[in-house]
Amino acid sequence: MKGEELRAAEAHIARLEEELLRLKDVKHDLQVLREEHRRLRRSAEGRVAKILSAPFRLFRRRQRTDATEQDEYGRWFARHRVSEEEAVKLREQSRTFSYRPLLSILTPTFNPTDEFLTGAIESVIAQAYENWELILIDDGSSDSRARALLKNLGQRDARIQIGVQEHGGISSALNTGLARACGDWIALLDHDDLLEPDALFRAIEFMQNDREADVIYSDEDKIVDGKLAAPLLKPDWSPEFFRTHDYLGHFVVMRRDLARAEFRSEFDGAQDYDLLLRISEKTDRIRHLSRVLYHWRRTAESTAHNIRRKPGALEAGRRAIEEHLVRRQENARVTIDWETHLYRVRREIRSEKISIIIKGAAARDAERIRAKTNFPNFEIVANLKEATGEYVLFLDPDLEPLDENWLSAMGEQLSNPRIGAVGARIVSSDDAIESAGLILSPNGRVGSAFAGYPRNFRGANRQLQAVRNYSAVSASCLLTRREVLEKTASGNAMGSLDFARDDRVCVGTEFCLNLREHGLRTVSIPYAEVRRTSARENASRMCLDLQKRWPEMFRRDPYYNPNLSSERADFSLG
C-alpha cells in the first residue's frame, strides 16, 4: 500500500475509533443515570415519587433493581473465592511452608483516587501470606493531597514503604521501586486494583512443589461499575497467543533476577509486556495459577476500559513485539488488527513448496483450490507418496478456501521453527464455526472450539479472533512440515493416510500430541478460513485410545482453563 493510502486508512480508522469511544461514553453515562434513578427510587424522595407515579406503572413488568444482585459470573466467583474463615486457615498454613521468600509488591502512583488506592493497600494488608513488602512510589503527583494520602496509608503497616520522585513516567517509577525491593520475587499491583486475600499465598504455595518456576501468573477479572465482571480465564503458557496481546496481565510474580532488565520508558503503556517478552527469551518456566486472584478496575482512563484511551500503549506493544522478534533473529513484522486491537505477527513466507493432499483428488478439486489461492508455490496431489513439497497440507475434499490469502496465512506460521502444526478455521455451509481448534476433556472427548457459533463471533476475550495455541487441530485442514511428518507420524494413521473422514478429529489430536512430545507446538489461526460444502462435521469425538496414551493431557488440557466448560468447549464458565 502506498504511503498516502496508508495514512488515509489510519486517519479513517482513528475517526471510527473516536466515534466508537463517543458512543461508549454515551452508553456509560446512560448506565450512570440508570443507577442514579435506582438510588433515587430507593430514597425517601424516590418513594414519594414512586407513589405518585404508581398509576403509570400498573402495566409495566416488574424488574429487580437490587444493586447487590449477582449475575452468573458473580455467583460463580462467590463459590470459588476464599471465605474469611478459609483465609485465616491459609495464613496459618503459610507459616508452616519450608520456603517463605520475601515478595516485593511494586505500585506506582500518580494523583491517585483516595478510595481506589486505599482499597488496593487494604487488599495487600489482608493477604494470607504475610512475608511481603509493598513499595509505593509517587511519580511526582501534582495534587498535594496525594502525598499526604500516601504518608497516611504508609503508616497502616510497617511493611509498606513510601518513595517519592520527580515525574518520570510509569517505567521510571517502577524502576525506582525495583531498586528499593529486597525480595527475591517481584509482583506488580496497579494503584486502583485489588488482590484476592489468597493471591500471594497461592503463588508461594505453588513454589513449595515447583522451585524451578521463574514466572507465575493467575486469572483475573474486572471491576465494572462496582461489580466483578469480564473474567479472563487464561490458558497455560502459550507463546504464540502471548504475541497477540499481553494475556498474562495481572497477577504476575517473577524472580527478581529476571526483572533486573528493568522497565523501559520508551515502552510506557506496555512496559510490563515489554519486560515479560524479554523474560520469555530467557526462560519458558512460566507457570499458571487457574484462579481469579486479581481484580482490574475499569475506569474511563484505563486500558481496561478501552486501549484507545491510551493510543500510545497499543503502538508501544507493537514495537515491543517487533524488538522481541529481532532479538530472536526472526524475520517478521507486526501489524495491528484494528477490529480487535490484537497484534498479528507477519512472518516472511519462505520459498518452500506446499503439497496439498486431497484424498482421491479430482481435476475439479484442483481447479477449485487454484482459483482461490494466491500462494506462489504449491501442488495438489491425491496422497503423500505423490507429494514433493517441503510442507504438507491435509485437506478434506469438501473444503474450499474463503480468501485467496488462506494458504499464505498458514504457511508463514511454519517459519517459526517451534511450530509443528497449523490449523485453519473451518466453517460450515451455513457460516457457523465447525472447528477453530480442538479441546481435550477428562472423559476422553475431543471437542471443537466454538462449534456452532456464528462465523463472525469474537469468542470469549477475543480468543476466536487471535492466533492461538491449542493442544490439537483437526486433520480436516492441517499444515505441517514433511520432515516433521516423517519423524513423528511414521507408521501411524497420518503417515499412511489410510483413515476415515470421521476420524479426522482423533487423527489430528494424535498427530499434534506426538508433536508436543517432540517439543513442537500447534496453532490455529483465524486468518485462514475454509468452508465445508457438504453437511457439517461432528463437533466432537470420543478418543479413548488417545486418553489412555496421554492421560494428563486429557485430565487438564493446558490450553483450556479448567474452570471453563468442557462439555461446550466454547470458553464459557464451567
C-alpha positions in Angstrom: 0.0 0.0 0.0 1.3 3.5 -0.9 2.2 5.9 1.9 -0.7 8.2 1.1 -3.2 5.4 1.1 -1.8 4.0 4.4 -2.0 7.4 6.1 -5.6 7.8 4.8 -6.5 4.4 6.1 -5.0 5.2 9.5 -6.9 8.5 9.7 -10.2 6.8 8.8 -9.6 4.1 11.5 -8.8 6.9 14.0 -12.1 8.6 13.2 -14.0 5.4 13.6 -12.3 4.7 16.9 -13.2 8.2 18.2 -16.8 7.6 17.2 -16.8 4.3 19.0 -15.4 5.8 22.1 -18.0 8.6 22.0 -20.8 6.0 21.7 -19.2 4.0 24.6 -19.1 7.2 26.7 -22.8 7.8 26.0 -23.6 4.2 27.0 -21.6 4.6 30.2 -23.4 7.9 31.0 -26.7 6.2 30.4 -25.8 3.4 32.8 -24.8 6.0 35.5 -28.1 7.8 35.0 -29.9 4.5 35.5 -28.1 3.8 38.7 -28.9 7.3 39.9 -32.5 6.7 39.1 -32.5 3.4 41.0 -30.9 5.1 44.0 -33.5 7.9 43.9 -36.3 5.3 43.8 -34.9 3.8 47.0 -34.5 7.1 48.8 -37.3 8.9 50.7 -37.9 11.3 47.9 -37.9 8.4 45.5 -40.5 6.6 47.5 -42.8 9.7 47.3 -42.2 9.8 43.5 -43.0 6.1 43.3 -46.3 6.6 45.0 -47.2 9.5 42.7 -46.2 7.5 39.6 -48.0 4.3 40.6 -50.8 4.6 38.0 -48.3 4.8 35.2 -46.6 1.6 36.4 -49.6 -0.7 36.6 -48.8 -2.5 33.3 -45.0 -2.3 33.5 -43.3 -5.7 34.0 -41.7 -5.8 37.5 -37.9 -5.8 37.4 -35.5 -6.5 40.2 -33.4 -3.4 41.0 -31.3 -4.6 43.9 -27.8 -3.4 43.2 -26.3 -6.4 45.1 -28.0 -8.9 42.8 -25.3 -11.1 41.3 -25.1 -12.2 37.7 -23.8 -15.6 36.5 -20.2 -14.8 37.0 -20.8 -13.1 40.4 -22.4 -16.3 41.6 -19.7 -18.4 40.2 -16.9 -16.4 41.7 -18.7 -16.3 45.1 -18.5 -20.1 45.1 -14.8 -20.2 44.2 -13.2 -17.4 46.2 -11.9 -18.0 49.7 -14.0 -17.0 52.7 -12.7 -15.1 55.7 -12.6 -18.3 57.7 -10.6 -20.0 54.9 -8.2 -17.1 54.6 -7.4 -17.4 58.4 -6.6 -21.1 57.9 -4.4 -20.3 54.8 -2.5 -17.8 56.9 -1.7 -20.5 59.5 -0.8 -22.9 56.8 1.6 -20.4 55.2 3.6 -20.2 58.4 4.4 -23.9 58.0 5.9 -23.5 54.5 9.5 -24.6 54.2 10.1 -21.9 51.6 8.9 -18.5 52.7 10.6 -15.9 50.5 10.0 -12.1 50.8 7.8 -10.9 48.0 8.1 -7.3 46.9 5.0 -5.6 45.5 5.6 -2.6 43.3 2.9 0.0 43.0 3.5 3.3 41.1 1.1 6.1 41.8 0.2 9.5 40.2 -2.6 11.6 41.6 -4.3 8.5 42.9 -8.0 8.4 43.9 -8.3 8.1 47.7 -10.9 5.4 47.6 -9.1 3.3 45.0 -5.6 3.5 46.5 -6.9 2.8 50.0 -8.7 -0.3 48.7 -5.6 -1.6 46.9 -3.4 -1.2 50.0 -6.1 -2.9 52.2 -6.2 -5.8 49.8 -2.4 -6.2 50.3 -2.6 -6.0 54.1 -5.3 -8.6 54.1 -3.0 -11.2 52.4 -2.9 -14.7 53.9 0.8 -14.9 53.1 2.5 -12.4 55.4 6.1 -12.2 54.2 5.7 -9.3 51.8 6.7 -5.7 51.4 4.7 -3.1 49.5 6.7 -0.3 47.8 4.6 2.7 46.8 6.3 5.2 44.5 4.7 8.5 43.9 5.6 9.7 40.4 5.6 13.4 41.1 1.9 13.8 41.8 0.7 17.4 41.0 -2.1 17.1 43.7 -0.6 18.0 47.1 -3.2 15.8 48.8 -1.8 12.7 47.0 1.5 12.7 49.0 -0.4 13.3 52.3 -2.6 10.3 51.4 0.4 8.1 50.8 2.0 9.2 54.0 -1.1 8.3 56.0 -1.5 5.0 54.2 2.1 4.2 54.8 1.5 4.3 58.5 -1.0 1.5 58.2 1.6 -1.3 58.2 5.4 -1.5 58.8 5.8 -3.5 55.6 4.8 -0.5 53.5 7.5 1.7 52.1 6.8 5.1 50.5 9.0 6.7 47.9 8.7 10.0 46.0 10.3 11.1 42.8 10.1 13.8 40.2 7.6 12.9 37.4 9.3 10.5 35.1 6.6 8.1 33.9 5.4 4.7 35.0 8.6 2.8 34.0 10.8 5.3 35.9 8.6 4.8 39.0 8.6 1.0 38.7 12.4 1.1 38.4 12.7 3.3 41.5 10.6 0.7 43.3 12.6 -2.2 41.9 15.8 -0.6 43.2 14.4 -0.5 46.7 13.0 -4.0 46.6 14.6 -6.6 48.9 12.5 -9.6 47.9 13.6 -12.5 45.8 10.3 -12.2 44.0 8.6 -9.2 42.4 4.9 -8.7 41.9 3.1 -5.7 40.3 -0.1 -4.1 41.6 -1.8 -1.1 39.9 -2.8 1.6 42.4 -6.5 1.2 41.7 -6.8 -2.6 41.5 -7.4 -5.3 44.1 -5.8 -8.6 45.1 -7.7 -11.5 46.4 -6.7 -12.4 50.0 -5.1 -15.7 48.8 -3.2 -14.2 45.9 0.3 -14.2 47.4 -0.4 -17.5 49.2 -1.3 -19.3 46.0 2.0 -18.2 44.3 4.1 -19.2 47.3 2.2 -22.4 47.8 3.0 -23.3 44.1 6.7 -22.7 44.8 6.7 -25.4 47.5 6.5 -28.1 44.8 8.0 -26.3 41.9 11.2 -24.4 42.7 12.0 -24.2 39.0 9.3 -21.7 38.2 10.5 -18.3 37.1 7.2 -16.5 36.4 3.8 -17.3 37.9 0.6 -15.7 36.6 -3.1 -16.0 37.6 -6.5 -15.5 36.1 -8.2 -12.1 36.6 -11.4 -10.2 36.1 -12.5 -6.5 36.0 -14.4 -4.2 38.4 -17.1 -2.6 36.3 -19.5 -0.1 38.0 -18.7 -1.7 41.4 -19.3 -5.3 40.3 -16.9 -8.1 39.3 -17.3 -8.9 35.6 -15.4 -9.9 32.4 -13.3 -12.8 33.8 -10.2 -13.7 31.8 -9.7 -17.4 32.5 -6.3 -18.0 30.8 -4.6 -20.9 29.2 -1.2 -22.2 30.4 1.9 -20.6 28.9 1.1 -20.0 25.2 3.9 -18.2 23.4 2.1 -17.6 20.1 -1.0 -16.4 21.9 1.1 -14.1 24.0 2.4 -12.4 20.9 -1.2 -11.3 20.0 -1.6 -9.4 23.3 -0.4 -9.4 26.9 -2.8 -12.0 28.2 -0.6 -12.6 31.3 -1.8 -9.2 32.5 -2.0 -9.5 36.3 -1.5 -11.1 38.8 2.2 -11.8 37.8 5.0 -12.8 40.1 8.6 -13.0 38.7 12.0 -13.7 40.0 13.8 -10.5 40.9 16.9 -11.6 39.0 14.8 -11.7 35.8 13.4 -8.3 36.5 16.9 -6.8 36.7 16.5 -6.0 33.0 14.2 -3.2 34.3 11.3 -1.4 32.7 12.0 0.7 29.6 10.4 4.2 29.4 10.2 4.1 25.6 7.5 1.4 26.1 5.5 3.2 28.7 1.9 1.9 28.5 3.2 -1.5 27.5 6.2 -1.6 29.9 5.0 -4.9 31.6 4.5 -6.5 28.2 8.0 -5.5 27.0 9.6 -6.8 30.2 7.7 -10.1 30.0 8.6 -10.6 26.3 12.3 -10.1 27.3 11.9 -12.5 30.2 10.3 -15.1 27.9 13.5 -15.1 25.8 15.4 -16.3 28.8 13.0 -18.9 30.3 10.0 -20.9 29.4 9.4 -21.9 33.0 6.3 -19.7 33.1 3.5 -21.2 35.3 -0.2 -20.6 35.5 -2.5 -20.5 38.6 -6.0 -21.2 37.3 -7.7 -19.0 40.0 -9.0 -15.4 39.7 -6.7 -13.6 42.1 -6.7 -10.1 40.7 -9.4 -7.5 40.0 -8.5 -4.9 37.4 -10.6 -1.7 37.9 -12.1 -0.5 34.7 -12.2 3.3 34.6 -12.6 5.8 31.7 -8.8 6.4 31.9 -7.6 2.8 32.0 -6.7 0.5 29.1 -9.1 -2.0 30.7 -11.9 0.4 29.5 -10.5 0.8 26.0 -7.0 0.6 24.7 -7.6 3.7 22.5 -7.9 5.7 25.7 -4.1 5.4 25.7 -3.2 5.1 22.0 0.5 5.1 22.7 0.1 1.9 24.6 -1.1 0.0 21.5 1.8 1.2 19.4 4.3 0.6 22.3 3.1 -3.0 22.5 3.6 -3.5 18.7 7.1 -2.2 18.9 7.9 -4.4 21.9 6.9 -7.5 19.9 8.9 -6.4 16.9 12.0 -5.9 19.0 11.4 -9.2 20.7 11.4 -10.9 17.2 14.6 -9.1 16.2 16.3 -10.3 19.3 15.2 -13.8 18.4 16.5 -13.3 14.9 13.1 -14.0 13.4 12.3 -12.2 10.2 8.8 -10.8 10.8 6.8 -7.6 11.2 3.9 -6.9 13.5 0.6 -5.3 12.5 -2.4 -4.3 14.5 -5.8 -5.9 13.8 -7.9 -2.7 14.1 -11.1 -4.6 14.6 -9.9 -6.4 17.7 -6.8 -4.4 18.7 -4.9 -7.7 18.7 -1.4 -7.9 17.3 -0.6 -10.1 14.3 2.9 -11.4 13.6 3.5 -11.5 9.9 6.5 -13.8 9.1 8.4 -13.9 5.9 7.0 -16.5 3.6 9.8 -18.7 2.5 10.3 -20.5 -0.8 9.1 -23.9 0.5 6.7 -25.7 -1.7 3.4 -26.8 -0.2 1.8 -30.1 -1.2 -2.0 -30.0 -0.7 -3.1 -33.6 -0.2 -6.8 -34.2 -1.1 -7.6 -37.8 -0.8 -8.9 -39.0 -4.2 -8.4 -35.5 -5.6 -10.0 -34.9 -9.0 -9.3 -32.3 -11.6 -12.3 -30.2 -10.4 -10.9 -30.2 -6.8 -7.5 -28.9 -8.1 -9.1 -26.2 -10.2 -11.4 -25.1 -7.3 -8.4 -24.7 -4.9 -6.2 -22.9 -7.5 -8.9 -20.4 -8.3 -8.9 -19.2 -4.7 -5.2 -19.4 -3.7 -2.5 -16.9 -4.4 0.3 -18.8 -2.7 3.1 -18.9 -5.3 4.4 -22.4 -5.0 2.0 -25.3 -4.3 0.8 -28.6 -5.9 -2.4 -30.7 -5.4 -1.9 -34.4 -5.1 -4.0 -37.4 -4.1 -1.7 -39.0 -1.5 1.5 -38.5 0.4 3.6 -40.6 -1.9 3.0 -38.1 -4.8 3.9 -35.1 -2.7 7.1 -33.3 -3.5 6.8 -30.2 -1.2 8.7 -29.4 2.0 5.3 -28.5 3.6 2.3 -30.8 3.5 -1.3 -29.7 3.9 -4.0 -32.3 4.5 -7.4 -31.0 3.2 -10.8 -32.7 3.1 -12.2 -32.7 -0.5 -15.3 -30.8 0.5 -13.5 -27.8 1.9 -12.9 -24.7 -0.1 -11.0 -21.5 0.8 -12.9 -18.3 1.6 -10.0 -16.0 0.9 -7.1 -16.3 -1.6 -4.6 -15.5 1.2 -5.5 -18.5 3.3 -2.5 -20.7 2.3 0.0 -17.8 2.8 -1.5 -17.2 6.3 -1.0 -20.8 7.2 2.4 -21.2 5.6 4.0 -18.2 7.3 3.4 -19.8 10.7 5.8 -22.6 9.9 8.6 -20.0 9.5 8.6 -20.3 13.3 10.7 -23.4 14.0 8.8 -24.2 17.2 5.5 -24.7 15.4 4.8 -28.2 14.1 1.2 -28.0 13.0 -1.1 -25.2 11.8 -4.9 -25.4 11.6 -7.3 -23.2 9.8 -10.7 -22.1 10.9 -13.3 -24.4 9.4 -16.8 -23.1 8.9 -19.9 -24.9 7.8 -22.0 -24.3 4.7 -24.4 -22.1 6.9 -21.5 -19.9 8.1 -21.3 -21.4 11.6 -18.0 -22.5 13.2 -17.2 -26.1 12.7 -13.8 -26.0 14.3 -11.3 -23.4 15.4 -9.0 -25.8 17.3 -9.5 -28.9 19.5 -10.1 -29.1 23.2 -9.4 -32.3 25.3 -11.8 -33.3 28.0 -11.3 -35.5 31.1 -13.9 -38.0 29.8 -11.9 -38.7 26.6 -13.9 -36.4 24.4 -12.2 -34.1 22.0 -14.4 -31.1 21.2 -14.1 -28.4 18.5 -13.7 -25.0 20.0 -16.7 -22.6 19.5 -18.5 -25.2 17.3 -21.9 -23.9 16.2 -21.2 -20.2 16.9 -21.6 -17.7 14.0 -18.5 -17.3 11.9 -18.1 -13.6 12.9 -18.4 -14.4 16.7 -15.4 -12.9 18.5 -15.3 -15.5 21.2 -14.6 -15.0 24.9 -12.0 -12.3 25.3 -11.5 -12.3 21.5 -10.0 -15.8 21.6 -11.7 -16.7 18.4 -10.1 -13.8 16.6 -6.5 -14.4 17.7 -3.7 -16.7 16.6 -3.9 -19.2 19.4 -2.1 -22.3 20.7 -4.2 -25.4 21.1 -3.3 -28.9 22.1 -4.5 -30.1 18.6 -6.3 -29.1 15.4 -8.4 -31.2 13.1 -6.8 -33.2 10.4 -9.5 -31.9 8.0 -7.2 -28.9 7.3 -3.8 -29.4 8.9 -0.4 -28.0 7.7 2.9 -29.4 8.8 6.5 -29.9 7.6 7.3 -33.0 5.7 10.3 -33.7 7.8 8.2 -33.4 11.0 5.6 -35.7 9.5 8.1 -38.4 8.6 9.7 -38.1 12.1 6.6 -38.2 14.2 4.0 -40.0 12.2 5.9 -42.9 10.8 3.7 -46.0 10.6 0.6 -44.4 12.2 -2.7 -43.3 10.5 -1.4 -39.9 9.5 1.7 -41.4 7.8 -0.3 -43.9 5.8 -3.2 -41.6 5.1 -5.4 -44.6 5.5 -8.1 -43.3 7.7 -11.8 -42.5 7.5 -13.0 -38.9 7.4 -15.0 -39.5 10.6 -11.6 -39.9 12.4 -10.3 -36.5 11.4 -10.6 -35.2 15.0 -8.9 -38.1 16.7 -6.2 -38.4 13.9 -5.4 -34.7 14.2 -5.2 -35.0 18.0 -2.9 -38.0 17.9 -0.6 -36.2 15.4 -0.4 -32.9 17.4 0.2 -34.7 20.8 3.0 -36.6 19.1 4.4 -33.2 18.1 4.2 -32.0 21.6 6.4 -34.9 22.8 9.0 -33.6 20.3 8.9 -30.1 21.7 6.7 -28.6 18.9 3.6 -26.5 19.3 0.2 -26.3 17.5 -1.6 -23.1 16.5 -4.9 -22.3 15.0 -5.3 -19.1 13.0 -8.4 -17.0 12.2 -6.9 -15.5 9.1 -7.2 -18.8 7.1 -10.8 -19.9 6.6 -12.2 -22.8 4.7 -15.8 -23.7 4.2 -17.4 -27.1 4.3 -19.6 -27.5 1.2 -21.4 -30.7 2.4 -23.1 -31.4 5.7 -21.4 -30.1 8.8 -18.9 -32.5 10.5 -19.4 -33.7 14.1 -18.1 -31.1 16.5 -16.6 -33.7 18.9 -15.4 -37.3 19.0 -14.6 -39.8 21.8 -10.8 -40.6 21.5 -10.5 -43.1 24.4 -7.4 -44.7 23.0 -5.6 -41.4 23.0 -6.9 -40.7 26.5 -5.1 -43.8 27.7 -1.8 -42.7 26.0 -1.9 -39.1 27.2 -4.0 -39.2 30.5 -2.5 -36.0 31.9 -3.3 -34.0 28.7 -6.9 -35.1 28.8 -7.2 -34.6 32.6 -6.2 -31.0 32.1 -5.8 -29.5 28.6 -3.1 -26.9 29.1 -4.6 -24.6 26.6 -8.1 -24.6 28.0 -8.7 -23.3 31.5 -10.1 -26.0 33.9 -12.7 -23.5 35.1 -14.3 -23.4 31.6 -16.9 -25.7 30.3 -15.5 -28.9 28.8 -19.0 -30.0 27.6 -19.5 -27.0 25.4 -15.8 -26.2 24.6 -16.9 -22.6 24.0 -14.8 -20.9 26.7 -17.9 -20.3 28.9 -17.9 -20.9 32.6 -17.9 -24.5 33.7 
